[in-house]
Amino acid sequence: MQNEVIIIGAGLAGSEAAWQASQMGADVKLYEMRPIVSTPAHSTGNFAELVCSNSLGSDREGTAPGLLKEELRALGSIIMHCADRTRVPAGQALAVDRGLFSALVTKELEAAPNIEVIREEVVRVPREGVVVIATGPLTSPAFSEEIASLLGTDHLYFFDAMAPIISGHSVNWSRAYWASRYGRGDSDYANCAMNREEYEWFWENLIEAETAEMHEFESLQLFEGCMPIEEIARRGRDTLRYGPLKPVGLVDPRTGRRPYAVVQLRRENVPGSLFNMVGFQTRLKQGEQSRVFRMIPGLEEAEFVRYGMMHRNTFVNGPEHLSATLQLTESERIFMAGQITGVEGYMESVATGLVCGMNAGRLAMGKDPLTFPSKTAIGSLCSYVSTPCKGRYQPMNVNFGLLPEPPRALKKNERRMWKVALARQSLHDFAGSLRGGC
Ligand SMILES: Cc1cc2nc3c(=O)[nH]c(=O)nc-3n(C[C@H](O)[C@H](O)[C@H](O)COP(=O)(O)OP(=O)(O)OC[C@H]3O[C@@H](n4cnc5c(N)ncnc54)[C@H](O)[C@@H]3O)c2cc1C
């Protein structure tokens, strides 16, 4: 039907998308399967239910999560509106009363004149019309199969383990060195060498470190191929040295010898501003990850832009299937929003929901979808999910590594403020062009 947008899933992304599409003048049909069918992590029928923490992350100026919230507020996000009205004291973080928050989101959407709510599990992608898929990391199994058949089964990832990502500028480059095993291929890995004493100190702390609790369903998802690093370590003093920390073929240029063990860092993005800790998928609590992983020589000051974690996650290979407008390259009438695109986190899901809602609304109203500037926090996430990356595509939080680097060397804080200023100007210009009727 003309002017109509169908949105599947009323989580954080789908709720935001529904609101934005309705603001564009579209008639919205919002499908949500809860409370008739639930997921292993949700417990109510309310929209935008927060499945774990009640914190939406830092709201501080000069941080990447703070910048993202600022942009969302500026663009009239319904989720930010409800969060600001239900916030609870949490220092510089934006935390909410989870019950009041999701009840308010539900009330606002149900009261909107051009949003029709349908409580039903969707198992088929509608064969026509403008559609937004926002079914999240716990997409119902039947619908997961449908998406897999739409995109090809190789392209829907069921992922349950993630290693931490650290920022490149926080690595001590006087300790870390570039090399690939036996000098084969390009030196794409940064290596942190350990002597025997350093390794044993690290190992002892790792096996004693505290792990996060997991939901019962998640324990079923453990596979040998993505065993947490602390589990591998518990199998014996040397298992890591024969596994992810094996030092063979990685001579340390400082000593001219093979180290006792080596931690490898792999570039996570093309500019090389972010690094994945290879083989460090973990269930350790976040504080424990900071404490123990900073014992690795070269990572003493490591800044974690995403901590390692384990949970079931359904996401598509964004760079293969999505454009920066969040349309499927296979079918431009279909959009994807939220964690299913490969962004990670509550607010990142909201941001992609906002973009999808605006763009799906525009398409339904006969206008072209818009590409958000990649200099903004919102645009940088759209760019991440749609740009080919080195190595395996992995979920990503908002962080300064996704934003363009300044043309000259600046101190850490100045660099951040430069990026914030550029993002603000870009959003201002972009919003101005929207008001100009583009
Ligand atoms: C266990 C777990 C804990 C997490 N903890 C955090 C955290 O603490 N902090 C953080 O920032 N991020 C966390 N995340 C990651 C992520 O931020 C959240 O999952 C976030 O809610 C994702 O937003 P979304 O809108 O993409 O998905 P969701 O908020 O999950 O919304 C998807 C919606 O789609 C509905 N749905 C699914 N299938 C269908 C279907 N076939 N038909 C109709 N409706 C359907 C679901 O019921 C749900 O309401 C966690 C993820 C998981 C799985």
The ligand as a MOL file (V3000), in Angstrom:
LIG
                    3D

  0  0  0     0  0            999 V3000
M  V30 BEGIN CTAB
M  V30 COUNTS 53 58 0 0 0
M  V30 BEGIN ATOM
M  V30 1 C 21.1950 -11.3750 26.5010 0
M  V30 2 C 21.5680 -10.0190 25.9520 0
M  V30 3 C 22.0030 -9.0230 26.8190 0
M  V30 4 C 22.3560 -7.7580 26.3010 0
M  V30 5 N 22.7420 -6.7830 27.1780 0
M  V30 6 C 23.0410 -5.5490 26.7190 0
M  V30 7 C 23.3960 -4.4990 27.6310 0
M  V30 8 O 23.4240 -4.6740 28.8330 0
M  V30 9 N 23.7080 -3.2830 27.1110 0
M  V30 10 C 23.6650 -3.0310 25.7760 0
M  V30 11 O 23.9450 -1.9040 25.3620 0
M  V30 12 N 23.3230 -4.0040 24.9000 0
M  V30 13 C 23.0230 -5.2520 25.3310 0
M  V30 14 N 22.6700 -6.2520 24.4520 0
M  V30 15 C 22.7690 -5.9990 23.0120 0
M  V30 16 C 21.6740 -5.1210 22.3580 0
M  V30 17 O 21.9220 -3.7940 22.6690 0
M  V30 18 C 20.2760 -5.4300 22.7480 0
M  V30 19 O 20.0130 -6.7270 22.3920 0
M  V30 20 C 19.2480 -4.4580 22.0660 0
M  V30 21 O 18.0210 -4.6570 22.6900 0
M  V30 22 C 19.1480 -4.6590 20.5780 0
M  V30 23 O 18.1020 -3.8540 20.0650 0
M  V30 24 P 17.1980 -4.3800 18.8410 0
M  V30 25 O 16.0930 -3.3960 18.6720 0
M  V30 26 O 18.0800 -4.6730 17.6970 0
M  V30 27 O 16.6330 -5.7690 19.3590 0
M  V30 28 P 15.5630 -6.0430 20.5380 0
M  V30 29 O 15.5650 -4.9000 21.5050 0
M  V30 30 O 15.8460 -7.4050 21.0340 0
M  V30 31 O 14.1780 -6.0120 19.7640 0
M  V30 32 C 13.8220 -6.9890 18.8370 0
M  V30 33 C 12.3210 -7.1890 18.9580 0
M  V30 34 O 11.8700 -8.0170 17.9030 0
M  V30 35 C 10.9160 -8.9310 18.4140 0
M  V30 36 N 10.8910 -10.1000 17.5030 0
M  V30 37 C 11.8610 -11.0330 17.2940 0
M  V30 38 N 11.4930 -11.8880 16.3240 0
M  V30 39 C 10.2590 -11.4860 15.9020 0
M  V30 40 C 9.3530 -11.9710 14.9210 0
M  V30 41 N 9.6370 -13.0380 14.1690 0
M  V30 42 N 8.1590 -11.3220 14.7510 0
M  V30 43 C 7.8420 -10.2350 15.5150 0
M  V30 44 N 8.6560 -9.7430 16.4610 0
M  V30 45 C 9.8680 -10.3480 16.6450 0
M  V30 46 C 11.4210 -9.2330 19.8160 0
M  V30 47 O 10.3900 -9.7230 20.6460 0
M  V30 48 C 11.9320 -7.8630 20.2550 0
M  V30 49 O 10.9390 -7.0970 20.8880 0
M  V30 50 C 22.2910 -7.5130 24.9190 0
M  V30 51 C 21.8560 -8.5250 24.0550 0
M  V30 52 C 21.4930 -9.7660 24.5650 0
M  V30 53 C 21.0050 -10.8060 23.6210 0
M  V30 END ATOM
M  V30 BEGIN BOND
M  V30 1 1 1 2
M  V30 2 1 2 3
M  V30 3 2 2 52
M  V30 4 2 3 4
M  V30 5 1 4 5
M  V30 6 1 4 50
M  V30 7 2 5 6
M  V30 8 1 6 7
M  V30 9 1 6 13
M  V30 10 2 7 8
M  V30 11 1 7 9
M  V30 12 1 9 10
M  V30 13 2 10 11
M  V30 14 1 10 12
M  V30 15 2 12 13
M  V30 16 1 13 14
M  V30 17 1 14 15
M  V30 18 1 14 50
M  V30 19 1 15 16
M  V30 20 1 16 17
M  V30 21 1 16 18
M  V30 22 1 18 19
M  V30 23 1 18 20
M  V30 24 1 20 21
M  V30 25 1 20 22
M  V30 26 1 22 23
M  V30 27 1 23 24
M  V30 28 2 24 25
M  V30 29 1 24 26
M  V30 30 1 24 27
M  V30 31 1 27 28
M  V30 32 2 28 29
M  V30 33 1 28 30
M  V30 34 1 28 31
M  V30 35 1 31 32
M  V30 36 1 32 33
M  V30 37 1 33 34
M  V30 38 1 33 48
M  V30 39 1 34 35
M  V30 40 1 35 36
M  V30 41 1 35 46
M  V30 42 1 36 37
M  V30 43 1 36 45
M  V30 44 2 37 38
M  V30 45 1 38 39
M  V30 46 1 39 40
M  V30 47 2 39 45
M  V30 48 1 40 41
M  V30 49 2 40 42
M  V30 50 1 42 43
M  V30 51 2 43 44
M  V30 52 1 44 45
M  V30 53 1 46 47
M  V30 54 1 46 48
M  V30 55 1 48 49
M  V30 56 2 50 51
M  V30 57 1 51 52
M  V30 58 1 52 53
M  V30 END BOND
M  V30 END CTAB
M  END
